[in-house]
Amino acid sequence: MQTRDGFVLLLALLCILALEFTAAALHFAALHQVRAARAGARALQLDLSVQSAIELAVGAWPAGAALATPVGASFAIPAASGREDNYGIAQAAVAERLGEELFLVRAEARSPLREYARRGYLVRVSDPVSAVAAAALRAAGGVALDGGSMVTPVSAGCGGAGSSAAVQVSALEHLTVAPGARLQGDVDVNPEVRAGGLDALLPFPAARLIASATAIREARVEPAPVRVADRCVISHSANWGEPTPTAAGDPCASWYPVLSRTGSLLIAGGRGQGVLHVAGDLVLSAGALFSGLLLVDGSVTLEEGASVIGAVLVTGSATIRDATIYGDRCAVASALAAVPEVTGPFASRGRSWIPIF
């Protein structure tokens, strides 16, 4: 009997020891899982923080400093450096110029525990003014200049190295110049100027610009500056700024709207400035004046006495009837200055996110 009781006691002790070992193992596993979860949470915080630093760097992109940086050199992005996020994680970001238009944004996030994460992001940045103002008139579908018409080359200035061409077409047979028409400057024949939408003519995605534009509802407009006392009423739909100020300090002289029209548009006289996108055919009637950048996904016609100062890009044909296009880089630069969406960086084609060690 005593032997049996001893065996039962020994068995009970062994069961207790087994339970203790199992509890200890479960406790150790739970602690390990807690530590792993905490480490995973910290890693996720670091990863989100480094992505946030890159987004800040892209959002506060210093366009002037970027284009002035030589290939192979780097520059700091102050808005994304020397700051801490909501978790006390320090962020820093610099950009390195890898090529003419290619930049690598290097970002780092470092926690108070000296843990860190690094990430790289490839972006493309172009000089939109130089690319857009390669010629006063760029037409994928051909150009016809009637007698009395005039097209001048894009003037130097506002960061330009020299005058650009007057007209750019895909083939010389796509250009018709009637007797009496004045085509000043060079004709640039570029096979890349072909049908393919505005994206084929622009150095940036057209959707970026259109997304920031104010829609034009009417098919016929006659723009004119609207002033109240010394204030420019920019909320008025017909107020497209003042391209020909007669007095210093004109309140509408600095108003450069970004406009978009889905469907054909007739500018029946009047004057305005800025960026105008038309998904359809555009007609400028007699006396109409526009300064800035015209982007037409269709055909464009300038009637007698109409004038454009800046640059015209058209995916279809361009007909100039005793009208004038003055190529002007400064007018394009002033218009695009109001569109930070096209002067900042955008993701490089292909793989953009890359690891940095």
C-alpha positions as CSV (number, residue, x, y, z in Angstrom):
1,M,0.0,0.0,0.0
2,Q,2.8,2.4,0.9
3,T,4.6,1.6,-2.4
4,R,1.4,2.4,-4.3
5,D,1.0,5.7,-2.4
6,G,4.6,6.6,-3.0
7,F,4.2,5.9,-6.7
8,V,1.1,8.1,-6.8
9,L,2.9,10.9,-5.0
10,L,5.8,10.7,-7.4
11,L,3.5,10.8,-10.4
12,A,1.7,13.8,-8.9
13,L,5.1,15.6,-8.4
14,L,6.0,14.8,-12.0
15,C,2.7,16.2,-13.3
16,I,3.2,19.3,-11.2
17,L,6.7,19.7,-12.7
18,A,5.4,19.2,-16.2
19,L,2.7,21.8,-15.7
20,E,5.3,24.2,-14.3
21,F,7.6,23.6,-17.3
22,T,4.6,24.1,-19.7
23,A,3.6,27.3,-17.9
24,A,7.2,28.6,-18.1
25,A,7.4,27.7,-21.7
26,L,4.1,29.4,-22.5
27,H,5.2,32.5,-20.5
28,F,8.5,32.6,-22.4
29,A,6.7,32.2,-25.7
30,A,4.3,35.0,-24.7
31,L,7.1,37.3,-23.7
32,H,8.9,36.5,-27.0
33,Q,5.7,37.3,-28.9
34,V,5.2,40.5,-27.0
35,R,8.8,41.6,-27.7
36,A,8.4,40.6,-31.4
37,A,5.1,42.6,-31.5
38,R,6.7,45.6,-30.0
39,A,9.7,45.4,-32.3
40,G,7.3,45.0,-35.2
41,A,5.3,48.0,-34.1
42,R,8.5,50.1,-33.8
43,A,9.6,48.9,-37.2
44,L,6.2,49.9,-38.7
45,Q,6.4,53.3,-37.0
46,L,9.9,53.8,-38.4
47,D,8.8,52.7,-41.9
48,L,5.7,55.0,-41.8
49,S,7.9,57.8,-40.5
50,V,10.5,57.4,-43.3
51,Q,7.7,57.4,-45.9
52,S,6.3,60.5,-44.3
53,A,9.7,62.2,-44.6
54,I,9.8,61.4,-48.3
55,E,6.3,62.7,-48.8
56,L,7.2,65.9,-47.0
57,A,10.3,66.2,-49.2
58,V,8.4,65.7,-52.3
59,G,5.6,68.1,-51.2
60,A,8.1,70.9,-50.2
61,W,10.4,70.2,-53.2
62,P,12.7,73.2,-53.8
63,A,12.4,73.4,-57.6
64,G,15.0,76.2,-58.0
65,A,17.7,74.5,-55.9
66,A,17.0,71.1,-57.6
67,L,17.5,72.4,-61.1
68,A,20.6,74.4,-60.0
69,T,22.3,71.3,-58.4
70,P,24.9,69.6,-60.7
71,V,24.7,65.9,-61.4
72,G,26.3,63.9,-58.6
73,A,25.7,66.5,-56.0
74,S,23.1,66.5,-53.1
75,F,21.0,69.1,-51.4
76,A,19.1,69.2,-48.2
77,I,15.3,69.5,-48.0
78,P,14.7,71.6,-44.9
79,A,11.0,71.0,-44.6
80,A,11.7,67.3,-44.2
81,S,14.7,67.5,-41.9
82,G,15.4,68.3,-38.3
83,R,11.9,67.5,-37.2
84,E,10.2,64.8,-35.1
85,D,6.9,63.0,-35.8
86,N,4.2,62.3,-33.3
87,Y,6.1,59.3,-31.9
88,G,9.3,61.3,-31.3
89,I,11.0,59.8,-34.3
90,A,13.6,62.1,-35.9
91,Q,13.3,62.6,-39.7
92,A,15.8,63.8,-42.2
93,A,15.8,63.9,-46.1
94,V,18.3,64.9,-48.8
95,A,18.1,64.6,-52.5
96,E,20.9,63.6,-54.9
97,R,20.8,64.5,-58.6
98,L,21.5,61.3,-60.6
99,G,20.9,62.7,-64.0
100,E,19.5,65.5,-66.0
101,E,15.9,64.9,-64.8
102,L,16.4,62.0,-62.3
103,F,16.8,62.5,-58.6
104,L,17.0,60.2,-55.6
105,V,15.4,61.3,-52.4
106,R,17.2,59.7,-49.4
107,A,15.2,59.7,-46.2
108,E,16.0,58.4,-42.7
109,A,13.9,58.0,-39.6
110,R,15.6,57.3,-36.2
111,S,13.9,56.5,-32.9
112,P,15.0,57.5,-29.4
113,L,16.2,53.9,-29.0
114,R,18.6,54.5,-31.9
115,E,16.7,52.2,-34.2
116,Y,16.4,53.5,-37.7
117,A,14.9,53.0,-41.1
118,R,16.2,54.3,-44.5
119,R,14.4,54.5,-47.8
120,G,15.0,55.9,-51.2
121,Y,12.6,57.3,-53.7
122,L,13.3,58.0,-57.4
123,V,11.6,61.0,-58.9
124,R,11.8,62.9,-62.2
125,V,12.0,66.6,-62.3
126,S,12.0,68.6,-65.5
127,D,12.1,72.3,-66.3
128,P,8.6,72.7,-67.6
129,V,9.1,76.2,-68.9
130,S,12.0,75.2,-71.2
131,A,10.2,72.1,-72.4
132,V,6.9,73.8,-73.0
133,A,8.4,76.9,-74.6
134,A,10.5,74.9,-77.1
135,A,8.5,76.8,-79.8
136,A,5.9,79.5,-79.8
137,L,3.5,77.1,-81.7
138,R,3.8,73.3,-81.5
139,A,1.2,71.4,-83.5
140,A,0.9,67.7,-84.0
141,G,-1.6,68.0,-86.8
142,G,0.0,70.7,-88.9
143,V,0.1,74.5,-89.1
144,A,-1.4,76.9,-91.7
145,L,-0.5,80.6,-91.7
146,D,-2.7,82.8,-93.8
147,G,-1.5,86.1,-95.3
148,G,-1.0,88.7,-92.7
149,S,-0.3,86.2,-89.9
150,M,2.8,86.4,-87.8
151,V,4.6,83.9,-85.4
152,T,7.7,85.0,-83.6
153,P,10.2,82.7,-81.8
154,V,10.1,82.3,-78.1
155,S,12.1,85.2,-76.6
156,A,15.0,84.6,-74.2
157,G,14.7,85.6,-70.6
158,C,13.3,84.3,-67.4
159,G,16.0,81.6,-67.2
160,G,16.2,80.8,-70.9
161,A,19.5,80.4,-72.6
162,G,18.4,81.8,-75.9
163,S,15.5,82.2,-78.4
164,S,13.6,79.0,-79.3
165,A,11.9,78.2,-82.5
166,A,8.8,79.9,-83.8
167,V,7.0,76.7,-85.0
168,Q,7.5,73.1,-84.3
169,V,5.9,70.4,-86.5
170,S,6.5,66.7,-87.0
171,A,7.3,67.1,-90.7
172,L,8.0,70.1,-93.0
173,E,5.1,69.2,-95.2
174,H,2.8,69.9,-92.3
175,L,3.6,73.6,-92.4
176,T,1.8,75.9,-94.9
177,V,2.9,79.5,-95.1
178,A,0.7,81.7,-97.4
179,P,2.2,84.8,-99.2
180,G,2.3,87.7,-96.8
181,A,2.5,85.6,-93.7
182,R,5.5,86.4,-91.5
183,L,7.2,83.4,-89.9
184,Q,10.1,84.8,-87.9
185,G,12.7,82.5,-86.4
186,D,13.3,78.9,-87.1
187,V,11.0,76.0,-87.9
188,D,11.9,73.0,-85.8
189,V,11.0,69.6,-87.4
190,N,10.6,67.1,-84.6
191,P,9.1,63.6,-85.4
192,E,8.2,63.3,-81.7
193,V,5.6,66.1,-82.2
194,R,2.9,63.7,-83.3
195,A,-0.7,62.7,-82.5
196,G,-0.8,61.1,-79.1
197,G,-2.5,63.5,-76.8
198,L,-1.1,66.3,-74.7
199,D,1.1,63.9,-72.7
200,A,3.2,63.5,-75.9
201,L,3.8,67.2,-76.0
202,L,4.2,68.0,-72.3
203,P,7.1,67.2,-69.9
204,F,4.6,66.4,-67.1
205,P,1.3,64.4,-67.0
206,A,-1.5,66.6,-68.3
207,A,-3.8,65.2,-65.6
208,R,-1.7,66.9,-63.0
209,L,-2.5,70.3,-64.5
210,I,-6.1,69.6,-65.3
211,A,-6.8,68.4,-61.7
212,S,-5.8,71.8,-60.4
213,A,-7.8,73.8,-63.0
214,T,-11.1,75.6,-62.6
215,A,-13.7,74.3,-65.0
216,I,-15.2,76.6,-67.7
217,R,-18.9,75.8,-68.1
218,E,-19.8,78.1,-71.0
219,A,-18.9,77.3,-74.6
220,R,-18.5,81.1,-75.3
221,V,-16.6,83.5,-73.1
222,E,-15.4,87.1,-73.3
223,P,-12.8,87.4,-70.4
224,A,-12.0,90.7,-68.8
225,P,-10.4,91.7,-65.5
226,V,-12.9,92.5,-62.7
227,R,-11.8,95.0,-60.1
228,V,-13.5,96.4,-57.0
229,A,-11.5,99.4,-55.7
230,D,-8.0,98.1,-55.4
231,R,-9.0,94.4,-55.3
232,C,-9.0,91.9,-58.1
233,V,-12.2,89.8,-57.9
234,I,-10.7,86.4,-58.7
235,S,-14.0,84.6,-57.9
236,H,-15.6,86.1,-61.0
237,S,-15.6,83.5,-63.8
238,A,-14.9,86.0,-66.5
239,N,-11.8,87.4,-64.7
240,W,-8.8,85.8,-66.3
241,G,-6.3,88.5,-65.0
242,E,-4.9,91.5,-66.7
243,P,-2.2,90.8,-69.4
244,T,-1.9,94.5,-70.4
245,P,-1.8,96.6,-67.2
246,T,-1.8,100.3,-67.8
247,A,-0.9,101.3,-64.2
248,A,1.7,100.0,-61.8
249,G,0.2,97.9,-59.1
250,D,-2.8,96.7,-61.0
251,P,-4.4,94.2,-58.7
252,C,-5.3,91.8,-61.6
253,A,-1.9,91.8,-63.2
254,S,-0.7,89.1,-60.8
255,W,-3.8,86.9,-61.2
256,Y,-2.9,83.9,-63.4
257,P,-5.8,81.4,-63.3
258,V,-5.6,77.8,-64.4
259,L,-8.6,77.0,-66.5
260,S,-10.0,73.9,-68.3
261,R,-12.8,73.4,-70.7
262,T,-14.3,70.0,-71.7
263,G,-15.7,70.7,-75.1
264,S,-15.1,73.3,-77.7
265,L,-14.6,76.9,-76.6
266,L,-14.9,80.3,-78.4
267,I,-13.1,83.3,-76.9
268,A,-15.2,86.1,-78.3
269,G,-12.8,89.0,-77.8
270,G,-11.7,90.1,-74.4
271,R,-8.3,89.5,-72.7
272,G,-6.9,87.2,-70.1
273,Q,-3.8,85.3,-68.9
274,G,-2.7,82.1,-67.2
275,V,-3.0,78.5,-68.3
276,L,-5.9,77.4,-70.5
277,H,-6.6,73.8,-71.3
278,V,-9.3,72.9,-73.8
279,A,-10.4,69.3,-74.5
280,G,-11.9,70.2,-77.9
281,D,-11.5,72.9,-80.5
282,L,-10.5,76.4,-79.5
283,V,-11.3,79.6,-81.5
284,L,-10.0,83.1,-80.6
285,S,-12.1,85.6,-82.4
286,A,-11.1,89.1,-83.6
287,G,-9.6,91.2,-80.8
288,A,-9.1,88.3,-78.4
289,L,-5.8,88.4,-76.4
290,F,-4.4,85.7,-74.2
291,S,-1.1,85.7,-72.4
292,G,0.4,82.5,-71.0
293,L,0.1,78.9,-72.1
294,L,-2.6,77.4,-74.3
295,L,-3.0,73.6,-74.3
296,V,-5.5,72.4,-76.8
297,D,-6.5,68.7,-77.2
298,G,-8.1,69.4,-80.6
299,S,-7.6,72.1,-83.2
300,V,-7.0,75.8,-82.6
301,T,-8.0,78.8,-84.8
302,L,-6.9,82.4,-84.4
303,E,-9.2,84.7,-86.3
304,E,-8.2,88.1,-87.7
305,G,-6.8,90.4,-85.0
306,A,-6.5,87.8,-82.3
307,S,-3.2,87.5,-80.4
308,V,-1.4,85.1,-78.1
309,I,1.6,85.9,-76.0
310,G,3.5,82.9,-74.7
311,A,3.2,79.4,-76.2
312,V,0.5,77.3,-77.9
313,L,0.5,73.4,-77.8
314,V,-2.1,71.7,-79.9
315,T,-2.7,68.0,-80.6
316,G,-4.6,68.8,-83.8
317,S,-4.1,71.5,-86.5
318,A,-3.5,75.2,-86.0
319,T,-4.9,77.8,-88.3
320,I,-3.7,81.4,-88.0
321,R,-5.8,83.9,-90.0
322,D,-4.2,87.3,-90.0
323,A,-3.5,86.8,-86.3
324,T,-0.3,86.9,-84.2
325,I,1.5,84.5,-81.8
326,Y,4.3,86.2,-79.9
327,G,6.6,83.5,-78.4
328,D,7.4,84.7,-74.8
329,R,9.1,82.5,-72.3
330,C,8.4,84.9,-69.4
331,A,4.6,84.7,-70.1
332,V,4.8,80.9,-69.9
333,A,7.0,81.1,-66.7
334,S,4.5,83.4,-65.0
335,A,1.6,81.2,-65.9
336,L,3.2,78.0,-64.8
337,A,4.4,79.5,-61.5
338,A,0.8,79.3,-60.4
339,V,0.8,75.5,-60.9
340,P,3.1,73.9,-58.4
341,E,1.7,70.5,-59.4
342,V,3.8,70.6,-62.6
343,T,6.9,72.2,-61.2
344,G,7.4,69.6,-58.5
345,P,8.8,66.0,-58.8
346,F,6.7,63.0,-59.9
347,A,7.4,59.3,-59.6
348,S,10.0,57.9,-62.0
349,R,8.7,55.4,-64.5
350,G,9.1,51.8,-63.4
351,R,10.4,51.1,-59.9
352,S,10.4,54.2,-57.6
353,W,10.9,52.9,-54.0
354,I,14.3,51.5,-53.4
355,P,16.1,50.2,-50.3
356,I,18.9,52.4,-48.8
357,F,21.4,50.7,-46.5
